[in-house]
Amino acid sequence: QLRGTRPPRPWVWAALAAHVLAFAVTAACNVPLNDALARATAPGAAREHFEYPWVAWNAVRTVLVTLALACLARALLLRG
């Protein structure tokens, strides 16, 4: 396929969807964990409880925003 012959719009929409999902994960998972950690009276014990789920959800966010970047890069390549 030659550059500039296919519309990049589906890739832009895919990037937007991935970014919206990353934002949703942040709002639904990471922010509540951050808030609970901020209210903790024993930060050391709280960290042990919150670290694994926070890191796991952060990894999900990282994958989603990386996917969004890849989709935008593909759209740029198609645009030419």
HTML snippet that shows the backbone in 3Dmol.js (N, CA, C, O; Angstrom):
<script src="https://3Dmol.org/build/3Dmol-min.js"></script>
<div id="view" style="width:600px;height:400px;position:relative"></div>
<script>
const pdb = `
ATOM      1  N   GLN A   1       0.852  -1.192   0.000  1.00  0.00           N
ATOM      2  CA  GLN A   1       0.000   0.000   0.000  1.00  0.00           C
ATOM      3  C   GLN A   1       0.890   1.245   0.000  1.00  0.00           C
ATOM      4  O   GLN A   1       1.814   1.366   0.805  1.00  0.00           O
ATOM      5  N   LEU A   2       0.599   2.145  -0.898  1.00  0.00           N
ATOM      6  CA  LEU A   2       1.370   3.381  -0.985  1.00  0.00           C
ATOM      7  C   LEU A   2       0.954   4.342   0.114  1.00  0.00           C
ATOM      8  O   LEU A   2      -0.197   4.360   0.548  1.00  0.00           O
ATOM      9  N   ARG A   3       1.917   5.137   0.551  1.00  0.00           N
ATOM     10  CA  ARG A   3       1.605   6.130   1.576  1.00  0.00           C
ATOM     11  C   ARG A   3       0.594   7.126   1.037  1.00  0.00           C
ATOM     12  O   ARG A   3       0.640   7.519  -0.129  1.00  0.00           O
ATOM     13  N   GLY A   4      -0.308   7.519   1.902  1.00  0.00           N
ATOM     14  CA  GLY A   4      -1.272   8.535   1.537  1.00  0.00           C
ATOM     15  C   GLY A   4      -2.472   8.028   0.754  1.00  0.00           C
ATOM     16  O   GLY A   4      -3.309   8.829   0.337  1.00  0.00           O
ATOM     17  N   THR A   5      -2.581   6.704   0.539  1.00  0.00           N
ATOM     18  CA  THR A   5      -3.698   6.190  -0.250  1.00  0.00           C
ATOM     19  C   THR A   5      -4.849   5.688   0.610  1.00  0.00           C
ATOM     20  O   THR A   5      -5.950   5.484   0.100  1.00  0.00           O
ATOM     21  N   ARG A   6      -4.623   5.487   1.882  1.00  0.00           N
ATOM     22  CA  ARG A   6      -5.688   5.039   2.782  1.00  0.00           C
ATOM     23  C   ARG A   6      -5.957   6.127   3.806  1.00  0.00           C
ATOM     24  O   ARG A   6      -5.026   6.778   4.281  1.00  0.00           O
ATOM     25  N   PRO A   7      -7.216   6.328   4.148  1.00  0.00           N
ATOM     26  CA  PRO A   7      -7.513   7.349   5.156  1.00  0.00           C
ATOM     27  C   PRO A   7      -7.039   6.898   6.540  1.00  0.00           C
ATOM     28  O   PRO A   7      -7.241   5.744   6.917  1.00  0.00           O
ATOM     29  N   PRO A   8      -6.422   7.788   7.286  1.00  0.00           N
ATOM     30  CA  PRO A   8      -5.904   7.425   8.608  1.00  0.00           C
ATOM     31  C   PRO A   8      -6.955   7.502   9.714  1.00  0.00           C
ATOM     32  O   PRO A   8      -6.669   7.170  10.864  1.00  0.00           O
ATOM     33  N   ARG A   9      -8.158   7.932   9.378  1.00  0.00           N
ATOM     34  CA  ARG A   9      -9.175   8.185  10.402  1.00  0.00           C
ATOM     35  C   ARG A   9      -9.426   7.002  11.344  1.00  0.00           C
ATOM     36  O   ARG A   9      -9.519   7.228  12.551  1.00  0.00           O
ATOM     37  N   PRO A  10      -9.543   5.751  10.867  1.00  0.00           N
ATOM     38  CA  PRO A  10      -9.777   4.649  11.814  1.00  0.00           C
ATOM     39  C   PRO A  10      -8.670   4.512  12.863  1.00  0.00           C
ATOM     40  O   PRO A  10      -8.936   4.149  14.009  1.00  0.00           O
ATOM     41  N   TRP A  11      -7.441   4.802  12.469  1.00  0.00           N
ATOM     42  CA  TRP A  11      -6.336   4.729  13.417  1.00  0.00           C
ATOM     43  C   TRP A  11      -6.419   5.848  14.447  1.00  0.00           C
ATOM     44  O   TRP A  11      -6.059   5.657  15.608  1.00  0.00           O
ATOM     45  N   VAL A  12      -6.890   7.004  14.025  1.00  0.00           N
ATOM     46  CA  VAL A  12      -7.064   8.116  14.964  1.00  0.00           C
ATOM     47  C   VAL A  12      -8.173   7.778  15.958  1.00  0.00           C
ATOM     48  O   VAL A  12      -8.038   8.043  17.152  1.00  0.00           O
ATOM     49  N   TRP A  13      -9.261   7.198  15.473  1.00  0.00           N
ATOM     50  CA  TRP A  13     -10.348   6.784  16.364  1.00  0.00           C
ATOM     51  C   TRP A  13      -9.875   5.704  17.338  1.00  0.00           C
ATOM     52  O   TRP A  13     -10.238   5.722  18.514  1.00  0.00           O
ATOM     53  N   ALA A  14      -9.070   4.768  16.847  1.00  0.00           N
ATOM     54  CA  ALA A  14      -8.531   3.724  17.727  1.00  0.00           C
ATOM     55  C   ALA A  14      -7.642   4.336  18.806  1.00  0.00           C
ATOM     56  O   ALA A  14      -7.686   3.916  19.962  1.00  0.00           O
ATOM     57  N   ALA A  15      -6.839   5.324  18.430  1.00  0.00           N
ATOM     58  CA  ALA A  15      -5.989   6.013  19.406  1.00  0.00           C
ATOM     59  C   ALA A  15      -6.840   6.720  20.454  1.00  0.00           C
ATOM     60  O   ALA A  15      -6.540   6.668  21.647  1.00  0.00           O
ATOM     61  N   LEU A  16      -7.893   7.375  20.005  1.00  0.00           N
ATOM     62  CA  LEU A  16      -8.783   8.054  20.945  1.00  0.00           C
ATOM     63  C   LEU A  16      -9.419   7.052  21.906  1.00  0.00           C
ATOM     64  O   LEU A  16      -9.488   7.300  23.110  1.00  0.00           O
ATOM     65  N   ALA A  17      -9.881   5.927  21.376  1.00  0.00           N
ATOM     66  CA  ALA A  17     -10.502   4.906  22.223  1.00  0.00           C
ATOM     67  C   ALA A  17      -9.515   4.385  23.266  1.00  0.00           C
ATOM     68  O   ALA A  17      -9.873   4.233  24.434  1.00  0.00           O
ATOM     69  N   ALA A  18      -8.292   4.115  22.858  1.00  0.00           N
ATOM     70  CA  ALA A  18      -7.286   3.620  23.802  1.00  0.00           C
ATOM     71  C   ALA A  18      -6.985   4.664  24.872  1.00  0.00           C
ATOM     72  O   ALA A  18      -6.802   4.330  26.043  1.00  0.00           O
ATOM     73  N   HIS A  19      -6.936   5.915  24.465  1.00  0.00           N
ATOM     74  CA  HIS A  19      -6.650   6.983  25.426  1.00  0.00           C
ATOM     75  C   HIS A  19      -7.812   7.169  26.402  1.00  0.00           C
ATOM     76  O   HIS A  19      -7.590   7.385  27.593  1.00  0.00           O
ATOM     77  N   VAL A  20      -9.033   7.087  25.913  1.00  0.00           N
ATOM     78  CA  VAL A  20     -10.205   7.190  26.792  1.00  0.00           C
ATOM     79  C   VAL A  20     -10.219   6.029  27.790  1.00  0.00           C
ATOM     80  O   VAL A  20     -10.531   6.223  28.965  1.00  0.00           O
ATOM     81  N   LEU A  21      -9.883   4.836  27.326  1.00  0.00           N
ATOM     82  CA  LEU A  21      -9.805   3.690  28.238  1.00  0.00           C
ATOM     83  C   LEU A  21      -8.722   3.898  29.295  1.00  0.00           C
ATOM     84  O   LEU A  21      -8.920   3.561  30.462  1.00  0.00           O
ATOM     85  N   ALA A  22      -7.595   4.442  28.895  1.00  0.00           N
ATOM     86  CA  ALA A  22      -6.528   4.717  29.861  1.00  0.00           C
ATOM     87  C   ALA A  22      -6.998   5.726  30.910  1.00  0.00           C
ATOM     88  O   ALA A  22      -6.702   5.581  32.096  1.00  0.00           O
ATOM     89  N   PHE A  23      -7.724   6.738  30.469  1.00  0.00           N
ATOM     90  CA  PHE A  23      -8.264   7.719  31.413  1.00  0.00           C
ATOM     91  C   PHE A  23      -9.271   7.065  32.356  1.00  0.00           C
ATOM     92  O   PHE A  23      -9.289   7.359  33.552  1.00  0.00           O
ATOM     93  N   ALA A  24     -10.109   6.177  31.817  1.00  0.00           N
ATOM     94  CA  ALA A  24     -11.098   5.483  32.647  1.00  0.00           C
ATOM     95  C   ALA A  24     -10.419   4.613  33.705  1.00  0.00           C
ATOM     96  O   ALA A  24     -10.860   4.571  34.853  1.00  0.00           O
ATOM     97  N   VAL A  25      -9.357   3.925  33.323  1.00  0.00           N
ATOM     98  CA  VAL A  25      -8.609   3.113  34.290  1.00  0.00           C
ATOM     99  C   VAL A  25      -8.024   4.014  35.375  1.00  0.00           C
ATOM    100  O   VAL A  25      -8.055   3.667  36.556  1.00  0.00           O
ATOM    101  N   THR A  26      -7.501   5.148  34.984  1.00  0.00           N
ATOM    102  CA  THR A  26      -6.949   6.091  35.958  1.00  0.00           C
ATOM    103  C   THR A  26      -8.021   6.531  36.944  1.00  0.00           C
ATOM    104  O   THR A  26      -7.818   6.494  38.158  1.00  0.00           O
ATOM    105  N   ALA A  27      -9.167   6.950  36.407  1.00  0.00           N
ATOM    106  CA  ALA A  27     -10.239   7.471  37.258  1.00  0.00           C
ATOM    107  C   ALA A  27     -10.860   6.392  38.138  1.00  0.00           C
ATOM    108  O   ALA A  27     -11.184   6.645  39.298  1.00  0.00           O
ATOM    109  N   ALA A  28     -11.025   5.196  37.593  1.00  0.00           N
ATOM    110  CA  ALA A  28     -11.728   4.141  38.321  1.00  0.00           C
ATOM    111  C   ALA A  28     -10.823   3.328  39.242  1.00  0.00           C
ATOM    112  O   ALA A  28     -11.294   2.766  40.231  1.00  0.00           O
ATOM    113  N   CYS A  29      -9.543   3.261  38.933  1.00  0.00           N
ATOM    114  CA  CYS A  29      -8.655   2.365  39.690  1.00  0.00           C
ATOM    115  C   CYS A  29      -7.532   3.093  40.421  1.00  0.00           C
ATOM    116  O   CYS A  29      -7.410   2.975  41.641  1.00  0.00           O
ATOM    117  N   ASN A  30      -6.722   3.835  39.698  1.00  0.00           N
ATOM    118  CA  ASN A  30      -5.550   4.445  40.316  1.00  0.00           C
ATOM    119  C   ASN A  30      -5.895   5.586  41.267  1.00  0.00           C
ATOM    120  O   ASN A  30      -5.320   5.678  42.351  1.00  0.00           O
ATOM    121  N   VAL A  31      -6.817   6.447  40.882  1.00  0.00           N
ATOM    122  CA  VAL A  31      -7.151   7.587  41.748  1.00  0.00           C
ATOM    123  C   VAL A  31      -7.744   7.126  43.079  1.00  0.00           C
ATOM    124  O   VAL A  31      -7.329   7.630  44.122  1.00  0.00           O
ATOM    125  N   PRO A  32      -8.703   6.185  43.087  1.00  0.00           N
ATOM    126  CA  PRO A  32      -9.192   5.721  44.393  1.00  0.00           C
ATOM    127  C   PRO A  32      -8.089   5.102  45.266  1.00  0.00           C
ATOM    128  O   PRO A  32      -8.076   5.286  46.483  1.00  0.00           O
ATOM    129  N   LEU A  33      -7.175   4.373  44.635  1.00  0.00           N
ATOM    130  CA  LEU A  33      -6.058   3.823  45.410  1.00  0.00           C
ATOM    131  C   LEU A  33      -5.178   4.941  45.963  1.00  0.00           C
ATOM    132  O   LEU A  33      -4.746   4.875  47.113  1.00  0.00           O
ATOM    133  N   ASN A  34      -4.910   5.961  45.157  1.00  0.00           N
ATOM    134  CA  ASN A  34      -4.121   7.105  45.631  1.00  0.00           C
ATOM    135  C   ASN A  34      -4.812   7.800  46.794  1.00  0.00           C
ATOM    136  O   ASN A  34      -4.172   8.153  47.784  1.00  0.00           O
ATOM    137  N   ASP A  35      -6.127   7.995  46.672  1.00  0.00           N
ATOM    138  CA  ASP A  35      -6.879   8.659  47.734  1.00  0.00           C
ATOM    139  C   ASP A  35      -6.847   7.848  49.027  1.00  0.00           C
ATOM    140  O   ASP A  35      -6.672   8.406  50.110  1.00  0.00           O
ATOM    141  N   ALA A  36      -7.017   6.535  48.911  1.00  0.00           N
ATOM    142  CA  ALA A  36      -6.974   5.684  50.100  1.00  0.00           C
ATOM    143  C   ALA A  36      -5.588   5.712  50.734  1.00  0.00           C
ATOM    144  O   ALA A  36      -5.461   5.717  51.958  1.00  0.00           O
ATOM    145  N   LEU A  37      -4.567   5.730  49.915  1.00  0.00           N
ATOM    146  CA  LEU A  37      -3.202   5.787  50.436  1.00  0.00           C
ATOM    147  C   LEU A  37      -2.946   7.119  51.147  1.00  0.00           C
ATOM    148  O   LEU A  37      -2.250   7.160  52.161  1.00  0.00           O
ATOM    149  N   ALA A  38      -3.501   8.188  50.623  1.00  0.00           N
ATOM    150  CA  ALA A  38      -3.331   9.502  51.253  1.00  0.00           C
ATOM    151  C   ALA A  38      -4.005   9.560  52.621  1.00  0.00           C
ATOM    152  O   ALA A  38      -3.550  10.282  53.509  1.00  0.00           O
ATOM    153  N   ARG A  39      -5.092   8.800  52.796  1.00  0.00           N
ATOM    154  CA  ARG A  39      -5.808   8.788  54.077  1.00  0.00           C
ATOM    155  C   ARG A  39      -5.220   7.794  55.080  1.00  0.00           C
ATOM    156  O   ARG A  39      -5.624   7.786  56.243  1.00  0.00           O
ATOM    157  N   ALA A  40      -4.296   6.976  54.658  1.00  0.00           N
ATOM    158  CA  ALA A  40      -3.754   5.921  55.522  1.00  0.00           C
ATOM    159  C   ALA A  40      -3.001   6.518  56.706  1.00  0.00           C
ATOM    160  O   ALA A  40      -2.299   7.521  56.579  1.00  0.00           O
ATOM    161  N   THR A  41      -3.167   5.878  57.851  1.00  0.00           N
ATOM    162  CA  THR A  41      -2.469   6.339  59.052  1.00  0.00           C
ATOM    163  C   THR A  41      -1.107   5.665  59.202  1.00  0.00           C
ATOM    164  O   THR A  41      -0.214   6.209  59.851  1.00  0.00           O
ATOM    165  N   ALA A  42      -0.948   4.494  58.610  1.00  0.00           N
ATOM    166  CA  ALA A  42       0.339   3.782  58.638  1.00  0.00           C
ATOM    167  C   ALA A  42       0.798   3.585  57.195  1.00  0.00           C
ATOM    168  O   ALA A  42       0.496   2.559  56.585  1.00  0.00           O
ATOM    169  N   PRO A  43       1.526   4.561  56.644  1.00  0.00           N
ATOM    170  CA  PRO A  43       1.888   4.502  55.224  1.00  0.00           C
ATOM    171  C   PRO A  43       2.654   3.242  54.820  1.00  0.00           C
ATOM    172  O   PRO A  43       2.455   2.735  53.716  1.00  0.00           O
ATOM    173  N   GLY A  44       3.513   2.736  55.680  1.00  0.00           N
ATOM    174  CA  GLY A  44       4.285   1.543  55.343  1.00  0.00           C
ATOM    175  C   GLY A  44       3.398   0.331  55.119  1.00  0.00           C
ATOM    176  O   GLY A  44       3.557  -0.398  54.140  1.00  0.00           O
ATOM    177  N   ALA A  45       2.466   0.123  56.031  1.00  0.00           N
ATOM    178  CA  ALA A  45       1.544  -1.003  55.902  1.00  0.00           C
ATOM    179  C   ALA A  45       0.597  -0.785  54.728  1.00  0.00           C
ATOM    180  O   ALA A  45       0.257  -1.727  54.012  1.00  0.00           O
ATOM    181  N   ALA A  46       0.184   0.437  54.539  1.00  0.00           N
ATOM    182  CA  ALA A  46      -0.727   0.739  53.429  1.00  0.00           C
ATOM    183  C   ALA A  46      -0.043   0.502  52.094  1.00  0.00           C
ATOM    184  O   ALA A  46      -0.670   0.025  51.148  1.00  0.00           O
ATOM    185  N   ARG A  47       1.225   0.829  52.014  1.00  0.00           N
ATOM    186  CA  ARG A  47       1.947   0.629  50.755  1.00  0.00           C
ATOM    187  C   ARG A  47       1.961  -0.845  50.378  1.00  0.00           C
ATOM    188  O   ARG A  47       1.746  -1.190  49.216  1.00  0.00           O
ATOM    189  N   GLU A  48       2.212  -1.711  51.344  1.00  0.00           N
ATOM    190  CA  GLU A  48       2.213  -3.148  51.063  1.00  0.00           C
ATOM    191  C   GLU A  48       0.864  -3.604  50.522  1.00  0.00           C
ATOM    192  O   GLU A  48       0.797  -4.477  49.656  1.00  0.00           O
ATOM    193  N   HIS A  49      -0.199  -3.016  51.030  1.00  0.00           N
ATOM    194  CA  HIS A  49      -1.550  -3.391  50.608  1.00  0.00           C
ATOM    195  C   HIS A  49      -1.898  -2.829  49.227  1.00  0.00           C
ATOM    196  O   HIS A  49      -2.581  -3.494  48.447  1.00  0.00           O
ATOM    197  N   PHE A  50      -1.442  -1.628  48.921  1.00  0.00           N
ATOM    198  CA  PHE A  50      -1.849  -0.943  47.691  1.00  0.00           C
ATOM    199  C   PHE A  50      -0.862  -1.053  46.538  1.00  0.00           C
ATOM    200  O   PHE A  50      -1.232  -0.816  45.388  1.00  0.00           O
ATOM    201  N   GLU A  51       0.383  -1.407  46.823  1.00  0.00           N
ATOM    202  CA  GLU A  51       1.401  -1.356  45.772  1.00  0.00           C
ATOM    203  C   GLU A  51       1.097  -2.287  44.602  1.00  0.00           C
ATOM    204  O   GLU A  51       1.161  -1.856  43.450  1.00  0.00           O
ATOM    205  N   TYR A  52       0.771  -3.541  44.864  1.00  0.00           N
ATOM    206  CA  TYR A  52       0.550  -4.480  43.763  1.00  0.00           C
ATOM    207  C   TYR A  52      -0.615  -4.056  42.864  1.00  0.00           C
ATOM    208  O   TYR A  52      -0.439  -4.000  41.647  1.00  0.00           O
ATOM    209  N   PRO A  53      -1.810  -3.752  43.418  1.00  0.00           N
ATOM    210  CA  PRO A  53      -2.891  -3.344  42.508  1.00  0.00           C
ATOM    211  C   PRO A  53      -2.597  -2.035  41.777  1.00  0.00           C
ATOM    212  O   PRO A  53      -2.972  -1.876  40.615  1.00  0.00           O
ATOM    213  N   TRP A  54      -1.930  -1.102  42.447  1.00  0.00           N
ATOM    214  CA  TRP A  54      -1.627   0.165  41.781  1.00  0.00           C
ATOM    215  C   TRP A  54      -0.674  -0.055  40.617  1.00  0.00           C
ATOM    216  O   TRP A  54      -0.884   0.491  39.534  1.00  0.00           O
ATOM    217  N   VAL A  55       0.362  -0.843  40.825  1.00  0.00           N
ATOM    218  CA  VAL A  55       1.334  -1.122  39.764  1.00  0.00           C
ATOM    219  C   VAL A  55       0.668  -1.890  38.625  1.00  0.00           C
ATOM    220  O   VAL A  55       0.950  -1.632  37.454  1.00  0.00           O
ATOM    221  N   ALA A  56      -0.208  -2.828  38.961  1.00  0.00           N
ATOM    222  CA  ALA A  56      -0.900  -3.597  37.922  1.00  0.00           C
ATOM    223  C   ALA A  56      -1.766  -2.684  37.056  1.00  0.00           C
ATOM    224  O   ALA A  56      -1.726  -2.777  35.829  1.00  0.00           O
ATOM    225  N   TRP A  57      -2.545  -1.806  37.682  1.00  0.00           N
ATOM    226  CA  TRP A  57      -3.388  -0.892  36.902  1.00  0.00           C
ATOM    227  C   TRP A  57      -2.544   0.131  36.151  1.00  0.00           C
ATOM    228  O   TRP A  57      -2.922   0.567  35.064  1.00  0.00           O
ATOM    229  N   ASN A  58      -1.421   0.510  36.711  1.00  0.00           N
ATOM    230  CA  ASN A  58      -0.533   1.422  36.002  1.00  0.00           C
ATOM    231  C   ASN A  58       0.043   0.749  34.758  1.00  0.00           C
ATOM    232  O   ASN A  58       0.232   1.401  33.731  1.00  0.00           O
ATOM    233  N   ALA A  59       0.320  -0.535  34.843  1.00  0.00           N
ATOM    234  CA  ALA A  59       0.799  -1.275  33.671  1.00  0.00           C
ATOM    235  C   ALA A  59      -0.270  -1.309  32.584  1.00  0.00           C
ATOM    236  O   ALA A  59       0.041  -1.188  31.399  1.00  0.00           O
ATOM    237  N   VAL A  60      -1.525  -1.473  32.983  1.00  0.00           N
ATOM    238  CA  VAL A  60      -2.629  -1.443  32.014  1.00  0.00           C
ATOM    239  C   VAL A  60      -2.678  -0.078  31.336  1.00  0.00           C
ATOM    240  O   VAL A  60      -2.821   0.008  30.116  1.00  0.00           O
ATOM    241  N   ARG A  61      -2.561   0.984  32.122  1.00  0.00           N
ATOM    242  CA  ARG A  61      -2.559   2.333  31.541  1.00  0.00           C
ATOM    243  C   ARG A  61      -1.396   2.519  30.582  1.00  0.00           C
ATOM    244  O   ARG A  61      -1.556   3.115  29.517  1.00  0.00           O
ATOM    245  N   THR A  62      -0.239   2.018  30.949  1.00  0.00           N
ATOM    246  CA  THR A  62       0.944   2.144  30.094  1.00  0.00           C
ATOM    247  C   THR A  62       0.732   1.451  28.758  1.00  0.00           C
ATOM    248  O   THR A  62       1.071   2.001  27.710  1.00  0.00           O
ATOM    249  N   VAL A  63       0.176   0.256  28.789  1.00  0.00           N
ATOM    250  CA  VAL A  63      -0.104  -0.475  27.545  1.00  0.00           C
ATOM    251  C   VAL A  63      -1.098   0.303  26.690  1.00  0.00           C
ATOM    252  O   VAL A  63      -0.924   0.412  25.476  1.00  0.00           O
ATOM    253  N   LEU A  64      -2.136   0.843  27.319  1.00  0.00           N
ATOM    254  CA  LEU A  64      -3.157   1.574  26.559  1.00  0.00           C
ATOM    255  C   LEU A  64      -2.604   2.840  25.912  1.00  0.00           C
ATOM    256  O   LEU A  64      -2.902   3.111  24.748  1.00  0.00           O
ATOM    257  N   VAL A  65      -1.815   3.613  26.632  1.00  0.00           N
ATOM    258  CA  VAL A  65      -1.290   4.841  26.022  1.00  0.00           C
ATOM    259  C   VAL A  65      -0.215   4.528  24.982  1.00  0.00           C
ATOM    260  O   VAL A  65      -0.038   5.285  24.028  1.00  0.00           O
ATOM    261  N   THR A  66       0.501   3.420  25.160  1.00  0.00           N
ATOM    262  CA  THR A  66       1.455   2.992  24.136  1.00  0.00           C
ATOM    263  C   THR A  66       0.714   2.569  22.879  1.00  0.00           C
ATOM    264  O   THR A  66       1.147   2.871  21.767  1.00  0.00           O
ATOM    265  N   LEU A  67      -0.395   1.875  23.051  1.00  0.00           N
ATOM    266  CA  LEU A  67      -1.240   1.505  21.917  1.00  0.00           C
ATOM    267  C   LEU A  67      -1.774   2.751  21.216  1.00  0.00           C
ATOM    268  O   LEU A  67      -1.801   2.809  19.987  1.00  0.00           O
ATOM    269  N   ALA A  68      -2.198   3.744  21.989  1.00  0.00           N
ATOM    270  CA  ALA A  68      -2.682   4.992  21.395  1.00  0.00           C
ATOM    271  C   ALA A  68      -1.587   5.665  20.576  1.00  0.00           C
ATOM    272  O   ALA A  68      -1.843   6.152  19.475  1.00  0.00           O
ATOM    273  N   LEU A  69      -0.380   5.693  21.105  1.00  0.00           N
ATOM    274  CA  LEU A  69       0.740   6.285  20.374  1.00  0.00           C
ATOM    275  C   LEU A  69       1.020   5.515  19.084  1.00  0.00           C
ATOM    276  O   LEU A  69       1.264   6.120  18.040  1.00  0.00           O
ATOM    277  N   ALA A  70       0.985   4.197  19.154  1.00  0.00           N
ATOM    278  CA  ALA A  70       1.221   3.379  17.959  1.00  0.00           C
ATOM    279  C   ALA A  70       0.146   3.632  16.901  1.00  0.00           C
ATOM    280  O   ALA A  70       0.446   3.697  15.709  1.00  0.00           O
ATOM    281  N   CYS A  71      -1.090   3.772  17.334  1.00  0.00           N
ATOM    282  CA  CYS A  71      -2.180   4.060  16.390  1.00  0.00           C
ATOM    283  C   CYS A  71      -1.984   5.421  15.727  1.00  0.00           C
ATOM    284  O   CYS A  71      -2.199   5.563  14.523  1.00  0.00           O
ATOM    285  N   LEU A  72      -1.581   6.409  16.498  1.00  0.00           N
ATOM    286  CA  LEU A  72      -1.336   7.728  15.918  1.00  0.00           C
ATOM    287  C   LEU A  72      -0.146   7.704  14.967  1.00  0.00           C
ATOM    288  O   LEU A  72      -0.158   8.373  13.934  1.00  0.00           O
ATOM    289  N   ALA A  73       0.875   6.938  15.314  1.00  0.00           N
ATOM    290  CA  ALA A  73       2.027   6.813  14.413  1.00  0.00           C
ATOM    291  C   ALA A  73       1.602   6.166  13.103  1.00  0.00           C
ATOM    292  O   ALA A  73       2.028   6.591  12.029  1.00  0.00           O
ATOM    293  N   ARG A  74       0.773   5.149  13.189  1.00  0.00           N
ATOM    294  CA  ARG A  74       0.270   4.491  11.971  1.00  0.00           C
ATOM    295  C   ARG A  74      -0.548   5.477  11.142  1.00  0.00           C
ATOM    296  O   ARG A  74      -0.418   5.518   9.918  1.00  0.00           O
ATOM    297  N   ALA A  75      -1.378   6.261  11.793  1.00  0.00           N
ATOM    298  CA  ALA A  75      -2.181   7.256  11.075  1.00  0.00           C
ATOM    299  C   ALA A  75      -1.278   8.255  10.355  1.00  0.00           C
ATOM    300  O   ALA A  75      -1.551   8.636   9.216  1.00  0.00           O
ATOM    301  N   LEU A  76      -0.215   8.673  11.012  1.00  0.00           N
ATOM    302  CA  LEU A  76       0.718   9.609  10.378  1.00  0.00           C
ATOM    303  C   LEU A  76       1.409   8.978   9.173  1.00  0.00           C
ATOM    304  O   LEU A  76       1.605   9.634   8.149  1.00  0.00           O
ATOM    305  N   LEU A  77       1.774   7.716   9.296  1.00  0.00           N
ATOM    306  CA  LEU A  77       2.410   7.033   8.168  1.00  0.00           C
ATOM    307  C   LEU A  77       1.452   6.898   6.983  1.00  0.00           C
ATOM    308  O   LEU A  77       1.852   7.050   5.829  1.00  0.00           O
ATOM    309  N   LEU A  78       0.194   6.613   7.282  1.00  0.00           N
ATOM    310  CA  LEU A  78      -0.789   6.490   6.205  1.00  0.00           C
ATOM    311  C   LEU A  78      -1.073   7.834   5.551  1.00  0.00           C
ATOM    312  O   LEU A  78      -1.339   7.910   4.352  1.00  0.00           O
ATOM    313  N   ARG A  79      -1.016   8.868   6.333  1.00  0.00           N
ATOM    314  CA  ARG A  79      -1.301  10.213   5.819  1.00  0.00           C
ATOM    315  C   ARG A  79      -0.216  10.671   4.852  1.00  0.00           C
ATOM    316  O   ARG A  79      -0.471  11.384   3.881  1.00  0.00           O
ATOM    317  N   GLY A  80       1.002  10.236   5.154  1.00  0.00           N
ATOM    318  CA  GLY A  80       2.099  10.554   4.242  1.00  0.00           C
ATOM    319  C   GLY A  80       2.735  11.882   4.425  1.00  0.00           C
ATOM    320  O   GLY A  80       3.667  12.225   3.697  1.00  0.00           O
TER     321      GLY A  80
END
`;
const viewer = $3Dmol.createViewer("view");
viewer.addModel(pdb, "pdb");
viewer.setStyle({}, {cartoon: {color: "spectrum"}});
viewer.zoomTo();
viewer.render();
</script>
